[in-house]
Amino acid sequence: MAIKSENGDVEGRIKIATVSAPDIDATYKCYRDHFSYKIIEESNVSEEQAAAWGTPKMLGRRQIIAGPESGAEVYIRLVQNDEVPEYEYLKTYGWNAIEITVKDADLLHEKLKDSPFEIIGKPTEFDFSDAIYPMQAVGLSKELFYLNQVRGNLPAYDLPLAQSFVDHIFIMVLATPDVEKAVQFYVDAFGWAEGNTFHIPYSVINNAFELADDTKHFLCMSCNGRVVNNEIDQYPKGTIIRPRNDGMLEPGIAMTTYMVEDLDKVNVSLLSEPTTFSSAGYNGRRSACCIGSAGELIELIEL
């Protein structure tokens, strides 16, 4: 039987999405005013954290951990970072979107029209399922959100119904040059399963690269049992390695943190020896980081 903690943490659960924020206060204000996210904790990046992330120049930077009004212990961490002017969202490999469960995508769409968020996709029905009804918007730190009204489960997967108007992260979206290699990384490194594969027109990718509306792209899921944690997208020619400042976190969505049952059993090289942190999300548990096949920074917290 899989280990499960009192707060719902299980193997493969997304715990934190980390966003590099050139203006951390303005970015958090958007989350507060339009997502009703609350500050859980504020601090500065410690020497131990900076070393664990492989980003020594992040030492001392402000960070805010924010969580949804529902109280779900799944967080967005904002870290003050220098701007990288040449970074464009949806044009680079790595973590490209945060998918959040919401109660009413149509109403949220209306509310975000008069906000600092840039709406890049209105709520749209999917041909293959009526269980998900998403919209897409970009925040002030060039972080892309898929704001997904969950209406029920899929045949192979359980999806979380929102308990607040904008609730918690439940899927992270990764851009890769090789979807099969990227999925296999998560299977081999953590023992997760390869989920369903789709070959579909993908409007946000097609719009970003000025492709025909009917251009199809491969995407695949990684999952633990009936719980999906990643959507892994094959990105087209013209996608580049994400630019970054030396010794610092990548711009945009910089890192995803997952729960794992045993750090000693993961089949991947860690950036440093596991260490413990007392802050929100960690709660004194061991953690360490590694790099995925698309260059994505991954943090692991032990159950």
Backbone torsions as a table, in degrees:
resi	resn	phi	psi	omega
1	MET	NA	136.7	-180.0
2	ALA	-67.4	142.8	174.9
3	ILE	-67.5	137.2	177.3
4	LYS	-140.1	129.6	-179.8
5	SER	-89.2	170.5	-175.8
6	GLU	-61.8	-28.9	-178.1
7	ASN	-91.1	10.4	176.0
8	GLY	93.0	2.5	178.8
9	ASP	-67.2	128.8	176.4
10	VAL	-139.0	166.7	175.8
11	GLU	-49.7	127.2	175.8
12	GLY	87.4	-6.6	-179.9
13	ARG	-66.6	135.7	171.6
14	ILE	-70.7	130.6	-178.9
15	LYS	-110.4	-41.4	-176.7
16	ILE	-145.6	137.1	164.7
17	ALA	-109.3	127.3	-176.3
18	THR	-103.3	128.5	-178.4
19	VAL	-117.7	130.2	172.2
20	SER	-78.3	123.5	-172.7
21	ALA	-122.0	104.9	175.2
22	PRO	-58.8	-34.5	174.3
23	ASP	-123.6	90.9	-171.3
24	ILE	-66.9	-36.2	-178.1
25	ASP	-69.8	-43.7	179.3
26	ALA	-66.0	-38.0	179.3
27	THR	-66.0	-46.0	177.9
28	TYR	-63.0	-39.3	180.0
29	LYS	-57.1	-37.9	176.6
30	CYS	-62.3	-43.1	178.9
31	TYR	-65.1	-40.5	-179.9
32	ARG	-65.0	-49.0	-172.2
33	ASP	-75.1	-30.8	-171.7
34	HIS	-115.6	-19.8	175.2
35	PHE	-109.7	-9.0	-173.0
36	SER	58.8	30.8	174.2
37	TYR	-74.5	146.0	-177.3
38	LYS	-116.3	148.3	174.7
39	ILE	-71.3	124.3	176.1
40	ILE	-92.3	-36.4	-176.2
41	GLU	-163.5	144.5	172.5
42	GLU	-125.4	142.1	179.2
43	SER	-164.1	-169.5	174.0
44	ASN	-121.4	147.9	-179.5
45	VAL	-63.1	124.8	-178.4
46	SER	-84.8	167.1	176.9
47	GLU	-59.9	-38.2	-179.6
48	GLU	-67.6	-40.4	177.2
49	GLN	-64.6	-48.8	-178.8
50	ALA	-58.0	-39.3	178.6
51	ALA	-68.1	-42.0	-179.5
52	ALA	-62.5	-36.1	179.5
53	TRP	-80.7	-9.8	-175.5
54	GLY	72.1	28.8	-175.2
55	THR	-131.9	73.9	-172.7
56	PRO	-60.2	-26.5	-177.7
57	LYS	-81.5	0.8	174.1
58	MET	-84.4	-5.9	-179.5
59	LEU	-53.1	128.8	175.9
60	GLY	85.8	-7.1	-179.2
61	ARG	-68.9	144.3	177.4
62	ARG	-66.3	146.5	173.5
63	GLN	-141.8	144.0	178.2
64	ILE	-124.8	127.3	171.6
65	ILE	-101.8	122.0	-176.7
66	ALA	-121.8	146.3	-178.5
67	GLY	-135.5	163.5	-175.3
68	PRO	-74.3	159.6	-179.9
69	GLU	-61.0	-25.6	-180.0
70	SER	-64.7	-22.0	-176.1
71	GLY	90.1	0.8	176.9
72	ALA	-58.2	135.4	-175.9
73	GLU	-88.7	56.3	173.7
74	VAL	-128.2	127.2	-163.4
75	TYR	-124.6	159.7	163.1
76	ILE	-108.9	127.2	177.2
77	ARG	-106.8	121.7	174.0
78	LEU	-97.2	130.8	177.5
79	VAL	-124.1	127.0	178.5
80	GLN	-62.0	123.8	-177.5
81	ASN	-141.5	153.6	177.6
82	ASP	-68.5	147.2	178.2
83	GLU	-69.8	146.2	172.9
84	VAL	-117.4	94.3	-169.9
85	PRO	-57.4	-31.4	-176.5
86	GLU	-80.2	-6.9	178.1
87	TYR	-72.4	130.3	174.7
88	GLU	-123.4	129.0	177.8
89	TYR	-64.1	148.9	179.6
90	LEU	67.6	12.1	-179.5
91	LYS	-118.7	2.5	-174.6
92	THR	-131.9	159.8	173.8
93	TYR	-76.4	152.2	178.8
94	GLY	121.7	-160.3	-178.2
95	TRP	-73.5	114.4	-172.9
96	ASN	-109.6	-16.9	-179.2
97	ALA	-158.5	151.8	175.3
98	ILE	-112.3	122.2	-179.6
99	GLU	-101.9	124.2	-174.1
100	ILE	-122.4	140.1	176.8
101	THR	-83.3	131.9	-177.7
102	VAL	-130.3	160.9	-176.7
103	LYS	-81.5	-36.9	-171.8
104	ASP	-148.7	97.8	-176.0
105	ALA	-65.7	-36.6	-179.8
106	ASP	-64.7	-45.4	179.6
107	LEU	-67.0	-40.1	178.0
108	LEU	-63.1	-40.0	176.9
109	HIS	-57.2	-44.5	179.3
110	GLU	-64.5	-41.4	-178.1
111	LYS	-67.9	-33.7	-176.9
112	LEU	-81.9	-10.0	177.9
113	LYS	-61.1	-34.7	179.4
114	ASP	-108.8	64.4	-177.0
115	SER	-152.0	170.2	176.3
116	PRO	-70.8	-12.8	177.8
117	PHE	-68.0	142.9	173.4
118	GLU	-97.0	115.9	178.6
119	ILE	-80.8	122.2	178.8
120	ILE	-114.7	-0.9	176.8
121	GLY	-159.3	117.6	178.2
122	LYS	-74.6	162.6	179.2
123	PRO	-55.6	132.2	-173.0
124	THR	-139.2	134.7	174.0
125	GLU	-73.6	140.7	175.0
126	PHE	-92.1	142.4	179.2
127	ASP	-66.0	-36.1	-171.4
128	PHE	-86.7	-10.7	-179.6
129	SER	-165.0	143.1	173.1
130	ASP	-100.4	9.9	-178.8
131	ALA	-78.6	-19.0	-178.6
132	ILE	-128.9	138.5	-174.9
133	TYR	-141.0	90.9	-169.5
134	PRO	-103.5	160.8	165.5
135	MET	-132.4	167.2	-178.1
136	GLN	-131.4	138.7	179.1
137	ALA	-147.8	150.9	-177.6
138	VAL	-114.0	133.8	-179.6
139	GLY	-86.7	179.6	-176.1
140	LEU	-65.4	-21.0	-179.8
141	SER	-99.0	21.5	-179.6
142	LYS	61.2	32.6	177.1
143	GLU	-99.8	127.1	-175.6
144	LEU	-92.9	134.2	176.2
145	PHE	-114.5	133.5	163.1
146	TYR	-97.7	112.1	-177.0
147	LEU	-102.0	103.7	-161.6
148	ASN	-113.6	115.1	173.6
149	GLN	-78.4	110.6	179.4
150	VAL	-87.5	125.1	-178.1
151	ARG	-107.3	-9.2	-178.7
152	GLY	168.5	-178.1	-178.8
153	ASN	-85.7	158.2	171.2
154	LEU	-90.5	161.8	-178.2
155	PRO	-53.7	-38.3	-176.2
156	ALA	-101.6	-9.1	-170.9
157	TYR	-137.3	148.7	171.6
158	ASP	-96.7	134.4	-178.9
159	LEU	-119.6	144.3	-175.0
160	PRO	-83.9	126.5	172.3
161	LEU	-75.7	137.4	-177.7
162	ALA	-67.2	135.4	176.3
163	GLN	-103.0	-5.4	171.6
164	SER	-140.0	168.0	-173.6
165	PHE	-54.3	-47.4	169.1
166	VAL	-121.6	114.3	-173.0
167	ASP	-102.6	-133.1	-166.2
168	HIS	-105.5	163.8	174.2
169	ILE	-65.3	139.6	172.5
170	PHE	-135.0	-11.5	174.5
171	ILE	-143.8	142.9	170.0
172	MET	-110.7	145.3	-175.2
173	VAL	-112.0	122.8	-176.2
174	LEU	-113.1	133.4	174.3
175	ALA	-98.4	131.4	-175.4
176	THR	-140.9	153.7	172.7
177	PRO	-80.9	-12.9	-175.6
178	ASP	-146.3	96.7	-173.1
179	VAL	-64.2	-38.0	-179.4
180	GLU	-64.4	-43.6	179.5
181	LYS	-64.6	-41.2	-178.0
182	ALA	-65.3	-44.7	178.5
183	VAL	-63.8	-43.2	-178.0
184	GLN	-62.4	-30.9	176.2
185	PHE	-57.6	-48.6	-177.5
186	TYR	-68.5	-33.2	176.1
187	VAL	-66.2	-48.9	-176.0
188	ASP	-72.8	-39.9	-174.0
189	ALA	-73.8	-40.1	-170.6
190	PHE	-121.5	-6.9	-180.0
191	GLY	78.9	15.5	176.4
192	TRP	-76.0	171.8	-175.7
193	ALA	-102.8	151.8	170.6
194	GLU	-80.7	128.0	-179.2
195	GLY	-94.0	-159.0	-178.1
196	ASN	-67.2	148.9	174.9
197	THR	-112.9	139.2	179.6
198	PHE	-127.5	152.2	173.8
199	HIS	-130.4	96.2	-167.6
200	ILE	-137.7	156.1	168.3
201	PRO	-62.3	137.6	-173.8
202	TYR	-130.8	103.4	-167.8
203	SER	-63.1	-42.1	-176.0
204	VAL	-66.9	-34.7	176.6
205	ILE	-71.3	-45.7	-179.2
206	ASN	-61.9	-40.1	178.9
207	ASN	-67.0	-40.1	-178.3
208	ALA	-64.6	-35.5	-176.2
209	PHE	-105.1	9.0	177.9
210	GLU	55.5	46.8	177.5
211	LEU	-97.6	161.2	177.5
212	ALA	-59.0	146.7	-175.8
213	ASP	-58.0	-29.6	-176.5
214	ASP	-93.3	8.9	177.2
215	THR	-65.5	129.3	-176.3
216	LYS	-99.6	149.6	179.5
217	HIS	-134.4	145.6	176.4
218	PHE	-81.8	139.6	170.2
219	LEU	-143.5	151.1	-178.5
220	CYS	-140.9	158.8	179.4
221	MET	-107.0	151.7	161.9
222	SER	-113.8	147.3	-172.9
223	CYS	-154.0	164.1	172.2
224	ASN	-124.8	103.7	-173.1
225	GLY	66.3	-127.8	-178.8
226	ARG	-93.2	7.3	-178.5
227	VAL	-104.7	117.4	176.0
228	VAL	-82.5	138.8	173.6
229	ASN	-121.1	-24.8	-179.7
230	ASN	-131.5	141.1	162.5
231	GLU	-107.9	122.8	-175.5
232	ILE	-113.4	117.2	-171.7
233	ASP	-108.3	134.0	171.9
234	GLN	-79.1	118.1	-177.2
235	TYR	-96.4	151.4	-171.1
236	PRO	-80.8	172.7	173.5
237	LYS	-55.0	138.8	-177.1
238	GLY	105.4	-15.6	173.6
239	THR	-70.7	141.7	-176.6
240	ILE	-122.6	164.3	170.8
241	ILE	-66.0	137.0	-174.0
242	ARG	-65.7	127.1	175.3
243	PRO	-69.8	150.2	-179.3
244	ARG	-155.2	160.1	172.8
245	ASN	-83.9	137.2	-176.5
246	ASP	-55.9	132.4	175.9
247	GLY	76.3	10.5	-176.1
248	MET	-127.1	165.1	175.2
249	LEU	-63.4	152.8	174.5
250	GLU	-64.8	154.1	174.5
251	PRO	-71.5	167.7	-179.2
252	GLY	70.6	-137.0	177.5
253	ILE	-83.5	111.1	-166.7
254	ALA	-94.2	-26.5	-171.1
255	MET	-163.2	149.6	171.5
256	THR	-121.8	137.4	179.6
257	THR	-110.9	129.9	179.7
258	TYR	-122.0	160.1	171.3
259	MET	-90.6	139.8	172.8
260	VAL	-134.7	151.9	-176.1
261	GLU	-71.8	-36.9	-173.8
262	ASP	-152.0	110.8	179.0
263	LEU	-62.3	-26.9	-179.0
264	ASP	-72.8	-12.3	-176.6
265	LYS	-107.8	-1.1	178.0
266	VAL	-72.4	144.0	-174.2
267	ASN	-103.1	64.7	-177.1
268	VAL	-158.9	150.0	177.2
269	SER	-75.0	129.5	178.4
270	LEU	-91.3	148.8	-178.9
271	LEU	-69.3	-25.7	178.5
272	SER	-157.4	170.4	176.5
273	GLU	-64.1	144.8	177.6
274	PRO	-56.5	144.1	178.0
275	THR	-137.3	172.9	-178.8
276	THR	-118.2	144.5	175.5
277	PHE	-130.6	146.3	-177.8
278	SER	-94.1	-6.9	-172.7
279	SER	-72.0	171.1	-176.6
280	ALA	-55.9	136.2	-178.1
281	GLY	95.1	-39.0	-179.8
282	TYR	-87.8	-51.3	176.7
283	ASN	54.5	40.7	176.3
284	GLY	81.7	5.4	-178.8
285	ARG	-89.1	155.7	-179.5
286	ARG	-68.8	147.1	176.9
287	SER	-147.1	160.0	176.9
288	ALA	-163.5	165.8	-177.1
289	CYS	-121.1	158.3	174.8
290	CYS	-148.5	174.6	-179.4
291	ILE	-117.2	132.2	178.1
292	GLY	-84.3	178.2	-172.6
293	SER	-69.1	-21.5	177.9
294	ALA	-96.7	12.5	-179.5
295	GLY	84.6	9.2	-176.1
296	GLU	-77.8	139.2	177.4
297	LEU	-83.6	127.6	-175.9
298	ILE	-123.7	130.7	174.4
299	GLU	-111.5	142.5	-178.8
300	LEU	-122.2	133.5	173.7
301	ILE	-117.4	132.2	-177.0
302	GLU	-82.0	136.9	177.0
303	LEU	-64.1	NA	NA
